Amino acid sequence: MIKFRLYFDKDKETEWLNKLAKEGLAMTGFFAGFYTFEKCEPGKYIYQIDLGDKLFAINENYREFMEENGIEIVQSWGYWIILRKLASEGEFKLYTDVDSSIEHYTKIRNMFKAVTILELICFFIECFCAEAGNTWAIFFTILIGILLFVLLKAVLHTNEIIAELKERKGEVSENTENKISPLLTAGLLMNSAALIMQDSISNPIKLGVQILAIIFMLVGLTQCKGFTKK
């Protein structure tokens, strides 16, 4: 059985996998959003998701440690590593103390930040390609714009988790109410509108709107609480 999902929240993804495992569906593989499942005894496995140190590779020491503790590495994708353990062997948690949890979510947030910056560069490249009349570039510009919005929300959500963990530890935390800057959203919408209406408006107007949209996005990105935190 194959199911399609796109998750940017590893906790929700873990919850979903464990819910299906309790219903008798064990996840056995993953590729670009497509999860493969096979039937199993309901509740046989408990799943957890970890973040590795290598892209599309697993450290041998990490692999050996998991094997020694009876943990199966089901699939790795990018930096994500999907693990499972027999429920009959008891509770399965990867990070049981606050400090290790903070370190774990900080790594996840840094990964999302890096991907966001990379996608922003790709977004600007696609904008210029669309300006040159590339029809496919218009589609990819809109697609990347949506992805940028989702990634920014993931960064801010992860920052909230870290702030909550620090508060639990007793550290003073700033206000964790993170919001996407209206300027960032406005910039993405303005650029998308300019591309969709490019046949109806003159090139100087379209170029001016796109430049303004880029300025809005850059300013909006710096205004996003949590994105610039280390």
C-alpha positions in Angstrom: 0.0 0.0 0.0 1.2 3.5 -0.9 0.2 6.8 0.7 1.3 10.3 -0.2 2.0 12.9 2.4 4.3 16.0 2.7 5.4 16.7 6.2 7.5 19.6 7.4 6.8 18.8 11.1 8.6 15.6 12.2 6.4 15.3 15.3 3.2 15.2 13.2 4.8 12.8 10.8 5.8 10.5 13.7 2.3 10.7 15.2 0.8 9.7 11.8 3.1 6.8 11.3 2.4 5.5 14.8 -1.4 5.9 14.3 -1.2 3.7 11.1 1.0 1.2 12.9 -1.7 0.8 15.6 -4.2 0.2 12.8 -2.0 -2.6 11.4 0.0 -0.7 8.7 3.8 -0.8 9.1 5.8 1.8 7.1 8.5 0.1 5.1 9.8 2.7 2.6 9.7 6.3 1.6 10.5 8.3 -1.6 9.7 11.9 -2.3 6.5 12.0 -0.3 5.3 8.5 -1.1 5.2 6.1 1.9 5.1 2.4 1.4 3.2 0.3 4.0 2.6 -3.4 4.6 0.1 -5.1 6.9 1.3 -6.1 10.3 -0.1 -7.0 13.7 -1.8 -3.8 15.1 0.5 -1.9 17.4 3.5 -4.1 16.6 5.9 -1.2 16.0 6.7 2.2 17.4 8.2 4.7 15.0 10.5 7.7 15.7 12.2 10.2 13.3 15.7 11.5 13.8 17.9 13.9 12.0 21.3 12.6 10.7 24.6 14.4 10.2 25.0 13.4 6.5 22.9 14.1 3.5 21.4 10.8 2.1 23.9 8.8 4.2 24.0 7.3 7.7 27.0 7.3 9.9 28.2 3.7 10.6 28.6 4.4 14.4 25.0 5.6 14.4 23.9 2.5 12.6 25.7 0.2 15.0 24.4 2.0 18.0 20.8 1.6 16.7 21.3 -2.1 16.0 22.7 -2.7 19.5 19.6 -1.1 21.0 17.2 -3.2 18.9 16.2 -0.2 16.7 15.6 -0.8 13.0 16.5 1.9 10.5 13.6 1.7 8.1 14.5 4.5 5.7 16.7 7.6 5.3 15.8 10.6 3.1 17.9 13.6 3.0 18.8 14.2 6.6 15.7 12.5 7.9 16.0 9.0 9.4 12.9 6.9 10.1 13.3 4.4 12.8 11.2 1.8 14.5 11.2 -0.6 17.4 9.0 -3.5 18.5 6.4 -2.2 20.9 6.8 -5.3 23.0 10.3 -4.1 24.0 8.8 -1.1 25.8 8.8 2.7 25.3 10.7 4.1 22.4 12.1 7.7 22.8 15.2 9.2 21.2 15.6 12.3 23.4 14.5 12.0 27.0 16.1 15.1 28.5 15.6 18.8 27.8 19.1 19.6 26.7 19.3 16.8 24.1 15.8 17.8 22.8 16.9 21.5 22.4 20.0 20.4 20.5 17.9 18.1 18.3 15.3 20.8 17.4 18.1 23.4 16.9 19.6 21.1 14.2 16.2 20.8 12.6 15.7 24.6 12.6 19.1 25.2 11.1 18.4 22.7 8.3 15.1 24.5 7.5 16.9 27.9 7.5 19.5 26.6 5.0 16.8 25.2 2.7 14.8 28.4 3.0 17.8 30.5 1.9 18.6 28.1 -1.0 14.9 28.2 -2.2 15.0 32.0 -2.0 17.9 32.1 -4.3 16.1 29.6 -6.7 13.0 31.9 -6.5 15.0 34.9 -7.7 16.6 32.9 -10.5 13.1 31.7 -11.7 11.8 35.3 -11.5 14.5 36.4 -14.0 13.8 33.3 -16.2 10.1 34.2 -16.2 11.0 37.7 -17.2 12.8 36.3 -20.2 9.6 34.6 -21.3 10.2 31.1 -20.0 6.7 29.6 -19.5 7.8 26.9 -17.2 9.7 29.4 -15.0 6.3 31.0 -14.2 5.0 27.7 -12.8 8.2 27.0 -10.8 8.2 30.6 -9.4 4.7 30.1 -8.0 5.6 26.7 -6.7 8.8 27.8 -5.0 6.9 30.8 -3.5 4.4 28.4 -1.9 7.3 26.2 -0.6 9.1 29.3 0.8 6.0 30.2 2.8 5.7 26.6 4.2 9.4 26.5 5.1 9.2 29.8 6.9 6.3 28.5 9.0 8.4 25.4 9.8 11.3 27.5 11.0 9.1 29.6 13.2 7.2 26.5 14.6 10.5 24.8 15.4 11.6 28.0 17.2 8.5 27.9 19.3 9.3 24.3 20.4 12.8 25.3 21.3 11.5 28.3 23.3 9.1 26.0 25.2 11.9 23.6 26.0 14.1 26.4 27.3 11.3 27.7 29.5 10.9 24.1 30.9 14.6 24.2 31.7 14.1 27.5 33.6 15.7 29.8 31.1 14.2 33.2 30.4 12.6 33.2 27.0 11.4 36.0 24.8 7.8 36.1 23.5 7.4 33.0 21.3 4.5 34.3 19.3 5.9 33.9 15.8 4.2 35.3 12.8 5.0 35.4 9.1 5.7 39.0 8.2 2.8 40.6 6.0 5.5 42.1 3.8 6.9 38.7 3.0 3.4 37.4 2.1 2.7 40.5 0.1 5.9 40.2 -1.8 5.2 36.6 -2.8 1.7 37.5 -3.9 2.8 40.5 -5.9 5.4 38.6 -7.8 3.0 35.8 -8.6 0.4 38.3 -9.8 3.0 40.0 -12.0 3.9 36.7 -13.6 0.2 35.6 -14.2 -0.7 39.0 -15.7 2.5 39.5 -17.7 0.7 39.4 -21.0 -1.7 42.1 -19.8 0.8 44.7 -18.5 3.8 46.4 -20.0 7.3 45.2 -19.3 8.3 48.3 -17.3 5.3 48.0 -15.0 5.9 44.2 -14.5 9.6 44.7 -13.8 8.8 47.5 -11.3 6.3 45.3 -9.5 8.8 42.4 -9.4 11.6 44.6 -8.0 9.2 45.9 -5.3 8.1 42.3 -4.5 11.7 41.3 -4.0 12.3 44.2 -1.7 9.2 43.3 0.3 10.3 39.7 0.6 13.8 40.6 1.8 12.5 43.0 4.4 9.8 40.6 5.4 12.3 37.8 5.8 14.3 39.8 8.2 11.2 40.8 10.2 10.1 37.1 10.8 10.6 36.4 14.5 12.7 33.3 15.1 14.2 33.2 11.6 17.2 35.3 12.6 17.7 33.6 16.0 20.6 31.2 16.4 
